[in-house]
Amino acid sequence: MLRSHFSLLLLSAIFFACAPQKESKNASLIDGKRIAEDVKVLASDEFGGRKPFTQYETKTVEYLEDQFEQMGVEPGNGDSYFQEVPMVEIESENMSPLHVEGKGFSKDYAYKSEFVALTRRVTDSISLDHSELVFAGYGIVAPEYDWNDYKGLDVAGKTVVVLVNDPGFGSNDSTFFKGGAMTYYGRWTYKYEEAARQGAAGVLIIHDTKPASYPWGVVENGWTGANLYLKADDNNMSRCKIEGWIGLDVAKELFKASGKENYDFTTEAKKRSFKPFDIGLAISISFTNKTKTSESKNVAGLITGTEKPDEVVIYSAHWDHLGFGSPINGDSIYNGAVDNGTGTAALLEIARAFAQNPEKPKRSVLFLAVTAEEQGLLGSAYYAEHPIFPPSKTVADLNMDALMPIGEMKDLTIVGYGQSTLDDMAEKLAKEQGRYIIPDPEPGAGHFFRSDHFSFAKVGIPALYASGSYEHMTKGVEYAKEKSEAYVAHDYHQPSDEYSDSWDMGGIVQDATLLYELGDELANDTSLWPKWKKGSEFKTIRENK
């Protein structure tokens, strides 16, 4: 996952620290040359873009296993470095139009341009025949906000239509959900999960670029072609039959056809007085599936604690990328050097630092390189559901993803700033490095929910995702902005995301050093248990563990 650069106007003076830059006492433990060498290997053409379910997965996980063995880090899953992750690849074919009828209205909507749909169910075919459409607002059940869009609604066999994001979007009232900062209730993943819990046959999210934070093209690309999913014991039959999106214009036309031509569904759904209702139309859709089941691997290395080995600090990074794809300038290998060769290499280097330290930690430390982040955080989600250490014994997760190799930075950007007391610990360490803290650059875009740390947060484990990204130590804000925007425009998820000997590893060393120090503190002060802060949607989950 990559965060975008943001305007200086978003910065608040309270996040700046004036401490002079100084060398960390642990800086010598983290070697930028070793990190660069690991990235160079992992992002080489020989590793074929590190896509799960390919021969290049085998090459990647064996490399990680070998590195852990060489540094003296123990197997993290019993006597194995691997945790098997059962997954299924599903590619929908023979997609019918989305047929809508009722109240004298009948129309077929076109696949890709007007709607997208897929299924997570492991089955040869899917069909809905005259499934009634129901509008359920934002599709949220959030007791802590006294909000229930499904109240009094029976959606069994029906298809729910819901809005993207959450009711707080566009609000300056931070007590209304979180105002402009997206909660997990705003993510499409949550809306699909909740619709399934409610017993719906299908769920369609209304796409709107601003609250979604991405255009229709992102949806079209992500919901077509082959996709990987975790494979549950019930073959995912507890999921809705279809999960999809419809365009904003399609939604407006459907409300008009239902007799609500002037109905402002976005405004009405934000009201506490909102009540869900039958739209009065029904959909029919069918398609077939091509499925392939197999197992991918998380890679886990462990340093066992000397005093409380059953308590653990986790470092995470995803090893996977996109593999082979459409050729650009004759290159079809999507190497993923920054995303996430850098994070994986930093994970290895932090493991080396712990392994080389003659004083072993009091708590255990788990180094977890997870699979299939690019397909929806699947490896970390599987670990969270099938943990090696239970969540109640897991102190924190420290995640690394897409570290920028552009030199030392003055800032430490914390995505989801204010969620947990880990932020305060990171801020203290950043100040010791002569850096300042800035918050989530785009809180309304839900970046906190888009990398592997979120899988841990979802089961109540405090999680941190932070790196320098805003201001270069000597070249300033504009230089960092230029580099970030150039990467997003030309290299992100492109074959050109390749390692270069011209990389400046200074900033990655800064971040890895800070994360090492944070993990070392958590692993050696056994009284420390980071907590979710008031207002976090994960606070009650942790407290109930």
Secondary structure by P-SEA (a helix, b strand, c coil): cbbbbbbcccccccccccccbbbbcccccccaaaaaaaaaaaacccccccccccaaaaaaaaaaaaaaaaaccccccccccbbbbbbbbbbbcccccccccccccccccccccccccccccccccccccbbbbbbccccccccccccccccccccccbbbbbbccccccccccccccccccccccccaaaaaaaaaaacccbbbbbbbcccccccaaaaaaaaccbbbbbbccccccccccccccccaaaaaaaaaaacccccaaaaaaacccbbbbcccbbbbbccccbbbbbbbbbbbbbbccccccccbbbbbbbccccccccccccccccccccccaaaaaaaaaaaaaaaaccccccbbbbbcccccccccaaaaaaaaaccccccccccbbbbbccccccccccbbbbccccccaaaaaaaaaaaaacbbbbcccccccccccccaaaaaaaaccbbbbbbbccccccccaaaaaaaaaaaaacccccccccccccccaaaaaaaaaaaaaaaaaaaccccbbbbbcccccaaaaaaac
